[in-house]
Amino acid sequence: MKKQVRLPVLVLALLVLFVILFAETVVVKVKTTAVRRDPKFTAPVVATIKAGDALEKLGEQSGWVNVKTKAGVVGWLHKTAVEAKKLDLLAMDKTMKTQASASEASLAAKGFNKRVEDQYRAANKAADFAAVDAMEKVKPTAAEVEAFLKQGRLGEFGGTR
């Protein structure tokens, strides 16, 4: 009886290991973004994620990536919000990095990080960041985003995907 139980458990364990090892991971490369129920900009939001978050890639469709979050939420992100996770490679002596981490690449892609911003502010004390700070607080509604996309014939309303 024990041998009959061991084989299915072993097969299941191997299957789980295979899925874990070969599941494709993507990393969020924008400050924050919405995971949507359907692959379109106007679809309801099912989760909000931030730069550096790792997601399991389930598939792709017309410029959208189907993902699963660590919390188990499944939904869609536009492909421009994520990139394939790259492995960190070490030089022969195992101390020198030869490739940036996903977080480092994400920050580099954005160009500005907290340290760079602090340095810039210190070197430009007369600069007024009120307009930038105000823009970061703007949160358009789904209806406003849809109207913008329609007017510009963007995304699913006629633009390239």
KEFI-318801 format. One record per residue (C-alpha): residue in three letters; x, y, z; residue number from 1. Coordinates in steps of 0.001 Angstrom, whole numbers, plus 524288, in hexadecimal, padded with zeros to 5 digits. Layout:
! KEFI-318801
{pafi "ALA",{X,Y,Z},NUM}
...
//
This chain:
! KEFI-318801
{pafi "MET",{80000,80000,80000},1}
{pafi "LYS",{80B15,8097A,8032D},2}
{pafi "LYS",{8114A,80781,7F5D5},3}
{pafi "GLN",{8046E,80B03,7EF3E},4}
{pafi "VAL",{803F1,817D6,7F6CD},5}
{pafi "ARG",{81242,81B43,7F4A7},6}
{pafi "LEU",{811B7,81B2A,7E5D3},7}
{pafi "PRO",{806BE,82542,7E461},8}
{pafi "VAL",{80D0B,82DCA,7EED8},9}
{pafi "LEU",{81A2D,82CE7,7E7EB},10}
{pafi "VAL",{8140B,83010,7DAC4},11}
{pafi "LEU",{80CC6,83B9D,7E0AE},12}
{pafi "ALA",{81934,840A5,7E734},13}
{pafi "LEU",{820A6,83FC1,7DA65},14}
{pafi "LEU",{815B6,846BE,7D340},15}
{pafi "VAL",{815A7,851CD,7DD3C},16}
{pafi "LEU",{8247A,852E8,7DC5E},17}
{pafi "PHE",{823D0,85346,7CD81},18}
{pafi "VAL",{8199A,85E24,7CDC1},19}
{pafi "ILE",{82181,8661B,7D783},20}
{pafi "LEU",{82E37,864A7,7D01B},21}
{pafi "PHE",{828AC,86792,7C2BD},22}
{pafi "ALA",{81E4C,871C0,7C5CF},23}
{pafi "GLU",{821A4,87E66,7BF0A},24}
{pafi "THR",{822C2,88A2C,7C7EC},25}
{pafi "VAL",{820FB,8984B,7C40C},26}
{pafi "VAL",{82455,8A433,7CC3C},27}
{pafi "VAL",{81CC9,8B0FA,7CCFB},28}
{pafi "LYS",{82512,8BBFB,7C765},29}
{pafi "VAL",{81C24,8C7A6,7C9CD},30}
{pafi "LYS",{819B0,8CEC6,7D6A0},31}
{pafi "THR",{80BFA,8C913,7D864},32}
{pafi "THR",{80254,8C2AE,7CF50},33}
{pafi "ALA",{7F541,8BBF5,7CF68},34}
{pafi "VAL",{7F2C4,8AD99,7CCFA},35}
{pafi "ARG",{7E633,8AD60,7C516},36}
{pafi "ARG",{7DB86,8A325,7C3EE},37}
{pafi "ASP",{7DC1B,8A32E,7B50B},38}
{pafi "PRO",{7E6DA,8A6DF,7AB50},39}
{pafi "LYS",{7E29A,8B4EC,7A911},40}
{pafi "PHE",{7E562,8C1FE,7AF7C},41}
{pafi "THR",{7D752,8C429,7B387},42}
{pafi "ALA",{7D556,8B6FE,7BA26},43}
{pafi "PRO",{7D2E0,8B6EB,7C8D2},44}
{pafi "VAL",{7DEDD,8B6B8,7D196},45}
{pafi "VAL",{7E0C6,8AA3A,7D98C},46}
{pafi "ALA",{7EDAC,8ADEC,7E00F},47}
{pafi "THR",{7F7A5,8B8D6,7E0A5},48}
{pafi "ILE",{80617,8B576,7E029},49}
{pafi "LYS",{812D0,8BD04,7E0E7},50}
{pafi "ALA",{82048,8BD81,7DABB},51}
{pafi "GLY",{82886,8B192,7DD8E},52}
{pafi "ASP",{81D0C,8A877,7E05F},53}
{pafi "ALA",{81F29,89B0A,7DA64},54}
{pafi "LEU",{813A0,894A7,7D38F},55}
{pafi "GLU",{81171,88767,7CD6D},56}
{pafi "LYS",{80EFB,888C8,7BED4},57}
{pafi "LEU",{803A9,8803E,7BA79},58}
{pafi "GLY",{8029D,8848C,7AC4E},59}
{pafi "GLU",{801C4,88FD5,7A29E},60}
{pafi "GLN",{7F743,895AE,799FA},61}
{pafi "SER",{7F7B4,8A18C,790EC},62}
{pafi "GLY",{801F9,8A91A,79882},63}
{pafi "TRP",{7FCEE,8A4FD,7A5E0},64}
{pafi "VAL",{8030A,89B77,7AF92},65}
{pafi "ASN",{7FAA5,89275,7B7D6},66}
{pafi "VAL",{800CF,891CB,7C562},67}
{pafi "LYS",{7FEFC,88C1C,7D2E2},68}
{pafi "THR",{8034C,89407,7DEBA},69}
{pafi "LYS",{8099B,88E64,7EAF1},70}
{pafi "ALA",{7FC57,89015,7F181},71}
{pafi "GLY",{7F658,88746,7E711},72}
{pafi "VAL",{7EF13,891FC,7DFA6},73}
{pafi "VAL",{7EE45,88F14,7D114},74}
{pafi "GLY",{7ECAB,899F0,7C72D},75}
{pafi "TRP",{7F289,8A1A8,7BBFF},76}
{pafi "LEU",{7FD4B,8ABEF,7BAAD},77}
{pafi "HIS",{80177,8B32A,7AE87},78}
{pafi "LYS",{80E90,8ADB7,7A9F3},79}
{pafi "THR",{81518,8BB06,7AB61},80}
{pafi "ALA",{8138A,8BA34,7BA3D},81}
{pafi "VAL",{81BAC,8ADD6,7BBF2},82}
{pafi "GLU",{82831,8A775,7B783},83}
{pafi "ALA",{82D5E,899AF,7B81B},84}
{pafi "LYS",{83493,89714,7C4BE},85}
{pafi "LYS",{84313,895A6,7C27A},86}
{pafi "LEU",{84BE3,88D56,7CAB4},87}
{pafi "ASP",{85719,893A7,7D1E8},88}
{pafi "LEU",{863B5,88E0E,7CCC9},89}
{pafi "LEU",{87036,88E65,7D4B8},90}
{pafi "ALA",{87E12,88EDA,7CFA5},91}
{pafi "MET",{88737,88369,7D1E8},92}
{pafi "ASP",{88B27,887F7,7DF7C},93}
{pafi "LYS",{87CA0,88908,7E330},94}
{pafi "THR",{87DFF,89700,7E816},95}
{pafi "MET",{87C71,89FD1,7DC48},96}
{pafi "LYS",{86ECE,8A125,7D699},97}
{pafi "THR",{86E39,8A0E4,7C7D5},98}
{pafi "GLN",{85FD3,8A40C,7C671},99}
{pafi "ALA",{85678,8ACF1,7CDA7},100}
{pafi "SER",{84B84,8A793,7D5E5},101}
{pafi "ALA",{83D82,8A992,7D183},102}
{pafi "SER",{83BEA,8B47C,7DB93},103}
{pafi "GLU",{84837,8BB62,7D6EB},104}
{pafi "ALA",{84414,8BA24,7C8B2},105}
{pafi "SER",{836A8,8BF44,7CC1A},106}
{pafi "LEU",{83C67,8CB33,7D2E0},107}
{pafi "ALA",{845D1,8CD90,7C7A2},108}
{pafi "ALA",{83AB3,8CCD9,7BDD5},109}
{pafi "LYS",{83365,8D73E,7C574},110}
{pafi "GLY",{83FAF,8DF8D,7C615},111}
{pafi "PHE",{83CA1,8E5C9,7D32C},112}
{pafi "ASN",{83D3A,8DEFB,7E03D},113}
{pafi "LYS",{83C7F,8E42C,7EE2A},114}
{pafi "ARG",{84B2C,8E62C,7EF48},115}
{pafi "VAL",{84C38,8ED34,7E229},116}
{pafi "GLU",{84064,8F590,7E576},117}
{pafi "ASP",{84629,8F946,7F2B5},118}
{pafi "GLN",{8532A,8FCE0,7EC49},119}
{pafi "TYR",{84C29,904FD,7E202},120}
{pafi "ARG",{8440A,90C21,7EC38},121}
{pafi "ALA",{85052,90EED,7F457},122}
{pafi "ALA",{85796,91446,7E883},123}
{pafi "ASN",{84BCF,91C48,7E3DF},124}
{pafi "LYS",{84630,92232,7F035},125}
{pafi "ALA",{83F1D,92CD1,7E88A},126}
{pafi "ALA",{837B6,922E8,7E03C},127}
{pafi "ASP",{8291E,92285,7E2B1},128}
{pafi "PHE",{823C6,914AE,7E2C1},129}
{pafi "ALA",{815BA,9189B,7E5F9},130}
{pafi "ALA",{810E2,915BE,7D81D},131}
{pafi "VAL",{817A6,90879,7D7CC},132}
{pafi "ASP",{81242,904EE,7E52E},133}
{pafi "ALA",{80499,90924,7E0CF},134}
{pafi "MET",{80571,900E7,7D45B},135}
{pafi "GLU",{80936,8F4E2,7DC33},136}
{pafi "LYS",{7FC99,8F668,7E3F0},137}
{pafi "VAL",{7F3C7,8F6C5,7D7E0},138}
{pafi "LYS",{7EBC3,8EA4F,7D745},139}
{pafi "PRO",{7E2B2,8EA4D,7CB6B},140}
{pafi "THR",{7D63A,8E24F,7CC33},141}
{pafi "ALA",{7D3EF,8D6AC,7C349},142}
{pafi "ALA",{7CA1F,8DEE6,7BB96},143}
{pafi "GLU",{7D439,8E9B1,7B9A7},144}
{pafi "VAL",{7DE58,8DFDD,7B507},145}
{pafi "GLU",{7D494,8D9CC,7AB96},146}
{pafi "ALA",{7D0D7,8E72D,7A623},147}
{pafi "PHE",{7DF47,8EA81,7A447},148}
{pafi "LEU",{7E1EC,8DD9E,79D3E},149}
{pafi "LYS",{7D609,8DF3E,79472},150}
{pafi "GLN",{7D94F,8ED4F,79104},151}
{pafi "GLY",{7E744,8E9B5,78D88},152}
{pafi "ARG",{7E36B,8DCD6,78708},153}
{pafi "LEU",{7ECDB,8D5CC,7900E},154}
{pafi "GLY",{7ED92,8C7E0,79527},155}
{pafi "GLU",{7E16E,8BFE7,79286},156}
{pafi "PHE",{7DB0D,8CBE5,78C53},157}
{pafi "GLY",{7E30E,8CB67,77FEC},158}
{pafi "GLY",{7F156,8CD37,78359},159}
{pafi "THR",{7FC40,8C37C,782C0},160}
{pafi "ARG",{7FCC9,8B967,78D72},161}
//
